[in-house]
Amino acid sequence: MNSKKIFFFVLLFITLKIVAQQKKYAIHTIAFYNFENCFDTINDPQTNDDEWTPKGAQHWTSQKYHQKLAHLAQVLSQIGTPENPDAPTLIGGAEIENQTVLEDLIKQPQLIDKEYGIIHFDSPDKRGIDVALLYRKKQFQPTTFSNIPLYVYRNESKITANTKPESDEKVDDIPQISSQNHRVYTRDQLLVTGFLDGEEINIIVNHWPSRSGGEKKSSPYREAAGALNRKIIDSLQRINPNAKIITMGDLNDGPYNNSVKIALGAKAIKTDVPPLGIYNPFEEMAKKGMGTIANRDAWDIFDQIMVSQSFLKTNFSSFQYWKSGIYNKDFLIQKTGQYKGYPLRHSPTDIGFSDHFPVYIYLIKERN
């Protein structure tokens, strides 16, 4: 090959590289955060919130409440900033007492200019804690939203999750509360559909049943939650096989547990995700020892964001999954004492942030 041809191919390579580098992408951060006991100071006689009142065990005063909101706003405004300087477009939240605390939260100085909207429903949880979605009004326009209850029962040979009866399902098949059949009241699953910069996406926000009573004993409840999540996803994909779906939340299980791996069917590797399947980027992080919550010096990733296979295409003419992360900046970490290295949570001497680290993913689309 003569020198002219070599020069031509080198020039072509450089030109193509420059063109690739000049491509512009729209980017959105999607986040989830367990707000941990985000209660106001007012006693609600319908829920078990007495601990979080001025006369309760936490001596929860207005000053403490507003400091808690300021701390949450500090975190929410910064999630995902390593790659996207703008605040998250969508934020799923858990352990939220009511609509009022969310309204107070989005009015905090660090969030008020972001113009967040709120989607929230009261759940039947005995403590009155709910899930919710915050969204940037200029970027995301919700069209429909609903809270889908998780029906799980004690004293059954089989724990069942149901929503409303399908067309081929009898009402009598849905478990009813009786003296032998006691419903476990837990958080609803929040489904929101809307348009992100003109493109339809679906979001499910979760806070699955806790490990109260032990991981093994309580696992069937979370497996039922995973099955309900899968049922919601299936219903969306029956309408549109290419539906773009994000499911996020505090699952009280790791990415490798049955609730996620079997009931929901999430996969850890992109190439293993079948059509209509779900990809979980947080499983690989868990294998590397990363975590969002710690217990007895053992880390786990209870907080996860997963996406449908339709987000894994290589054509960036529409929004696609890019990458994910755990937001565990230094200011969120306990510096001293027994829980050094853990997430900095509330204590008698420090309001803290949460006992969980937030998680996030990026969605990107090539600009025209």
C-alpha positions as MATLAB code, in Angstrom:
seq = 'MNSKKIFFFVLLFITLKIVAQQKKYAIHTIAFYNFENCFDTINDPQTNDDEWTPKGAQHWTSQKYHQKLAHLAQVLSQIGTPENPDAPTLIGGAEIENQTVLEDLIKQPQLIDKEYGIIHFDSPDKRGIDVALLYRKKQFQPTTFSNIPLYVYRNESKITANTKPESDEKVDDIPQISSQNHRVYTRDQLLVTGFLDGEEINIIVNHWPSRSGGEKKSSPYREAAGALNRKIIDSLQRINPNAKIITMGDLNDGPYNNSVKIALGAKAIKTDVPPLGIYNPFEEMAKKGMGTIANRDAWDIFDQIMVSQSFLKTNFSSFQYWKSGIYNKDFLIQKTGQYKGYPLRHSPTDIGFSDHFPVYIYLIKERN';
ca = [
       0.000    0.000    0.000;
       1.507    3.354   -1.032;
       1.813    6.370    1.204;
      -1.169    8.175   -0.395;
      -3.535    5.287    0.440;
      -2.190    5.077    3.965;
      -2.725    8.815    4.401;
      -6.279    8.492    3.003;
      -7.264    5.735    5.463;
      -5.702    7.560    8.402;
      -7.612   10.711    7.441;
     -10.836    8.709    7.043;
     -10.375    7.128   10.476;
      -9.791   10.513   12.115;
     -12.819   12.006   10.348;
     -15.113    9.176   11.456;
     -13.823    9.461   15.012;
     -14.503   13.200   15.049;
     -18.025   12.668   13.668;
     -18.713   10.035   16.357;
     -17.428   12.362   19.063;
     -19.648   15.159   17.797;
     -22.842   13.157   18.272;
     -25.081   14.768   20.840;
     -27.293   12.842   23.230;
     -30.227   13.743   25.408;
     -29.697   12.252   28.862;
     -32.069   11.701   31.774;
     -31.293   10.404   35.245;
     -33.869    8.040   36.762;
     -33.434    7.546   40.510;
     -34.838    5.675   43.481;
     -34.348    6.513   47.163;
     -35.780    5.085   50.362;
     -36.410    8.269   52.347;
     -36.441    6.283   55.644;
     -39.174    7.406   57.990;
     -40.170   10.559   56.147;
     -42.907   11.528   58.607;
     -44.416   14.875   59.457;
     -44.981   15.756   63.129;
     -48.776   15.381   63.120;
     -50.317   12.293   64.704;
     -52.522   10.397   62.260;
     -55.078    8.325   64.221;
     -55.493    5.980   61.243;
     -51.840    4.821   61.229;
     -49.129    3.720   63.628;
     -47.061    6.915   63.470;
     -47.012    7.831   67.186;
     -43.240    7.380   67.363;
     -42.749   10.239   64.898;
     -44.515   12.993   66.829;
     -43.178   15.597   69.292;
     -44.263   13.424   72.253;
     -43.251   10.162   70.614;
     -40.120    8.063   71.083;
     -38.233   10.048   68.424;
     -39.285   13.442   69.858;
     -39.956   14.384   66.256;
     -40.180   18.174   66.238;
     -40.799   20.613   63.416;
     -37.099   21.551   63.473;
     -36.045   17.910   63.021;
     -38.644   17.390   60.306;
     -37.429   20.329   58.247;
     -33.804   19.303   58.709;
     -34.731   15.853   57.403;
     -36.361   17.423   54.322;
     -33.293   19.615   53.725;
     -31.056   16.546   53.841;
     -33.256   14.628   51.416;
     -33.325   17.587   49.038;
     -29.534   17.801   49.152;
     -29.266   14.172   48.054;
     -32.020   14.232   45.438;
     -30.611   17.309   43.727;
     -27.243   15.596   43.250;
     -28.040   11.973   42.311;
     -26.437   11.041   39.010;
     -24.357   14.209   38.695;
     -21.146   12.369   37.750;
     -22.491   12.037   34.187;
     -25.491   14.371   34.136;
     -25.233   17.767   35.851;
     -29.019   18.104   35.918;
     -31.162   16.700   38.756;
     -33.042   13.446   38.137;
     -36.036   13.611   35.818;
     -37.866   10.835   37.691;
     -37.446    9.898   41.348;
     -39.143    6.927   42.945;
     -39.431    7.183   46.715;
     -40.386    4.929   49.618;
     -41.184    5.290   53.337;
     -43.249    8.433   52.736;
     -46.025    9.204   55.196;
     -48.319   11.277   52.996;
     -48.716   13.797   50.197;
     -47.955   16.705   52.526;
     -44.359   15.660   53.211;
     -43.750   15.428   49.467;
     -45.204   18.875   48.909;
     -42.904   20.216   51.639;
     -39.951   18.348   50.132;
     -40.231   19.729   46.593;
     -40.427   23.270   48.023;
     -36.954   22.950   49.540;
     -34.473   25.515   48.121;
     -32.412   22.848   46.358;
     -35.451   21.424   44.554;
     -37.977   24.197   44.058;
     -36.517   25.391   40.747;
     -36.625   21.819   39.371;
     -40.444   22.023   39.247;
     -41.252   18.524   40.389;
     -44.733   17.089   40.210;
     -46.013   14.408   42.598;
     -47.853   11.122   42.057;
     -48.801    9.499   45.341;
     -51.496    7.269   46.825;
     -52.067    6.325   50.457;
     -51.345    2.633   50.964;
     -52.812    0.183   53.508;
     -49.441   -0.239   55.253;
     -49.999   -0.267   59.026;
     -47.359    2.434   59.565;
     -48.918    4.531   56.824;
     -45.772    4.611   54.688;
     -46.191    4.769   50.928;
     -44.323    4.897   47.643;
     -44.461    7.849   45.255;
     -43.022    9.242   42.046;
     -41.584   12.737   41.643;
     -41.240   13.958   38.064;
     -39.852   17.042   36.336;
     -42.910   18.615   34.742;
     -41.038   20.039   31.771;
     -39.534   16.674   30.798;
     -42.203   14.139   31.767;
     -45.960   14.331   31.276;
     -47.940   11.575   33.049;
     -51.030   10.276   31.260;
     -52.285    7.518   33.576;
     -51.376    6.295   37.043;
     -52.805    3.792   39.519;
     -51.949    2.039   42.763;
     -52.103   -1.738   42.482;
     -52.553   -3.558   45.803;
     -50.543   -6.596   46.802;
     -52.772   -9.209   48.405;
     -50.783  -11.585   50.591;
     -52.162  -13.651   53.443;
     -50.921  -15.521   56.473;
     -52.093  -18.995   57.405;
     -52.443  -20.126   53.821;
     -50.821  -23.150   52.276;
     -50.061  -20.858   49.355;
     -49.407  -17.138   49.521;
     -51.060  -15.395   46.612;
     -50.692  -12.060   44.864;
     -53.672  -10.699   42.969;
     -54.794   -7.473   41.404;
     -58.244   -7.288   39.863;
     -59.691  -10.438   38.297;
     -58.643  -11.152   34.727;
     -61.400  -11.941   32.226;
     -60.908  -15.671   32.800;
     -60.532  -15.425   36.577;
     -63.475  -15.841   38.947;
     -63.948  -13.399   41.790;
     -64.253  -16.388   44.121;
     -60.664  -17.352   43.261;
     -59.293  -14.216   44.931;
     -58.485  -14.842   48.612;
     -60.838  -13.191   51.078;
     -60.052  -12.145   54.640;
     -61.365  -14.583   57.225;
     -60.502  -15.854   60.687;
     -58.224  -18.447   59.055;
     -56.933  -16.178   56.324;
     -55.294  -12.931   57.498;
     -54.193  -10.331   55.013;
     -50.714   -8.833   55.467;
     -51.164   -5.149   54.738;
     -48.199   -3.807   52.807;
     -47.377   -1.145   50.257;
     -49.195   -0.925   46.922;
     -47.231   -0.957   43.678;
     -47.472    2.374   41.852;
     -47.810    2.260   38.060;
     -47.301    5.461   36.066;
     -47.431    5.859   32.292;
     -46.383    9.058   30.585;
     -44.257   10.740   27.959;
     -40.565   11.444   28.485;
     -39.651   14.122   25.945;
     -42.463   12.803   23.760;
     -41.691    9.090   24.154;
     -44.024    6.824   26.138;
     -42.539    4.973   29.094;
     -44.007    3.081   32.055;
     -42.680    3.224   35.614;
     -43.474    0.897   38.524;
     -42.438    2.042   42.006;
     -42.150   -0.650   44.681;
     -41.499   -1.204   48.359;
     -41.839   -4.946   48.855;
     -42.681   -6.614   52.207;
     -39.983   -6.509   54.861;
     -37.948   -9.368   56.299;
     -39.758   -9.156   59.628;
     -39.812  -12.627   61.151;
     -36.717  -13.661   59.217;
     -35.629  -13.764   55.585;
     -36.748  -17.332   54.882;
     -40.118  -17.097   56.629;
     -41.006  -13.805   54.949;
     -39.641  -14.679   51.494;
     -43.028  -15.878   50.107;
     -44.419  -12.364   50.577;
     -41.678  -10.821   48.451;
     -41.993  -13.621   45.896;
     -45.668  -12.685   45.664;
     -44.634   -9.050   45.163;
     -42.291  -10.120   42.366;
     -45.092  -12.116   40.767;
     -47.416   -9.101   40.919;
     -44.691   -6.954   39.348;
     -44.339   -9.486   36.543;
     -48.123   -9.527   36.090;
     -48.192   -5.742   35.688;
     -45.361   -5.901   33.158;
     -47.113   -8.691   31.235;
     -50.295   -6.634   31.052;
     -48.387   -3.681   29.578;
     -46.600   -5.904   27.064;
     -49.844   -7.538   25.941;
     -50.993   -4.095   24.844;
     -47.609   -3.191   23.342;
     -44.847   -5.835   23.058;
     -42.335   -2.991   22.681;
     -43.504   -1.133   25.777;
     -40.666    0.560   27.621;
     -40.903   -0.336   31.286;
     -38.827    0.657   34.308;
     -39.439   -1.086   37.634;
     -37.679    0.304   40.692;
     -37.798    0.167   44.432;
     -36.672   -1.101   47.794;
     -37.323   -4.798   47.296;
     -36.056   -5.986   50.692;
     -34.306   -8.697   48.675;
     -31.073   -8.766   46.728;
     -30.869   -9.180   42.937;
     -30.145  -12.910   43.373;
     -33.183  -13.750   45.557;
     -36.148  -15.763   44.261;
     -38.452  -12.744   44.229;
     -36.241  -11.047   41.628;
     -34.629  -13.949   39.789;
     -37.600  -16.326   39.549;
     -40.876  -14.489   40.267;
     -39.887  -11.414   38.254;
     -37.428  -13.247   36.007;
     -34.733  -10.555   35.895;
     -31.436  -11.270   34.135;
     -27.983   -9.963   35.044;
     -26.479   -9.973   31.546;
     -27.945   -7.980   28.676;
     -27.458  -10.733   26.097;
     -29.385  -13.174   28.322;
     -32.499  -10.992   28.363;
     -35.172  -12.470   26.081;
     -37.820  -10.436   24.250;
     -40.272   -9.123   26.880;
     -37.652   -9.874   29.541;
     -36.183   -7.706   32.307;
     -32.570   -6.607   32.769;
     -31.171   -5.953   36.251;
     -27.825   -4.092   36.170;
     -27.529   -4.250   39.951;
     -26.888   -7.992   40.110;
     -23.356   -7.572   38.769;
     -22.759   -4.829   41.352;
     -23.901   -7.183   44.119;
     -21.441   -9.821   42.911;
     -18.672   -7.231   43.300;
     -19.616   -6.666   46.947;
     -21.287   -3.303   46.430;
     -24.358   -2.400   48.453;
     -27.128    0.047   49.247;
     -27.802   -1.198   52.782;
     -25.683   -2.859   55.458;
     -26.549   -5.214   58.294;
     -24.007   -6.791   60.650;
     -21.211   -5.623   58.358;
     -22.746   -7.468   55.397;
     -23.740   -5.375   52.376;
     -26.663   -6.060   50.055;
     -28.466   -4.253   47.244;
     -32.133   -4.037   48.201;
     -32.612   -0.884   46.091;
     -32.731   -1.695   42.400;
     -33.824   -0.249   39.062;
     -34.581   -2.684   36.232;
     -35.585   -2.128   32.624;
     -37.441   -4.064   29.949;
     -35.582   -5.553   26.989;
     -36.984   -2.775   24.806;
     -34.489   -0.404   26.513;
     -31.504   -2.483   25.357;
     -31.508   -1.758   21.631;
     -28.424   -0.368   19.892;
     -30.407    2.201   17.925;
     -30.341    5.411   19.942;
     -33.066    7.126   17.936;
     -35.252    6.444   20.998;
     -34.392    6.346   24.697;
     -32.153    3.439   25.688;
     -30.535    2.279   28.897;
     -26.942    3.513   29.217;
     -25.570    2.659   32.657;
     -26.361    2.630   36.358;
     -24.880    3.400   39.746;
     -25.191    3.636   43.512;
     -24.994    7.174   44.873;
     -22.802    6.721   47.972;
     -20.945    9.984   48.297;
     -18.822   10.603   51.390;
     -21.328   12.907   53.105;
     -23.863   10.050   53.136;
     -21.596    7.735   55.134;
     -21.301    7.306   58.904;
     -17.780    8.357   59.941;
     -17.488    7.029   63.497;
     -18.878    4.542   65.976;
     -20.327    1.071   65.703;
     -21.824    1.758   62.279;
     -18.814    3.436   60.715;
     -19.016    3.026   56.937;
     -22.786    2.460   56.931;
     -25.295    4.882   55.389;
     -25.705    7.857   57.738;
     -29.198    7.495   59.182;
     -31.226    9.195   61.915;
     -30.028    8.839   65.494;
     -30.778   10.602   68.797;
     -27.923   13.037   68.054;
     -28.018   13.310   64.250;
     -30.902   13.573   61.786;
     -28.841   11.913   59.066;
     -30.170   10.973   55.662;
     -31.334    7.347   55.273;
     -30.248    3.812   56.077;
     -30.173    3.207   52.299;
     -28.042    4.675   49.537;
     -29.989    5.865   46.482;
     -29.600    4.204   43.089;
     -29.914    5.548   39.562;
     -29.761    4.753   35.865;
     -29.234    6.931   32.803;
     -31.428    6.911   29.717;
     -29.948    8.420   26.561;
     -31.194    9.250   23.067;
     -29.346   10.709   20.125;
     -30.375   14.250   19.353;
     -31.504   15.109   15.837;
];
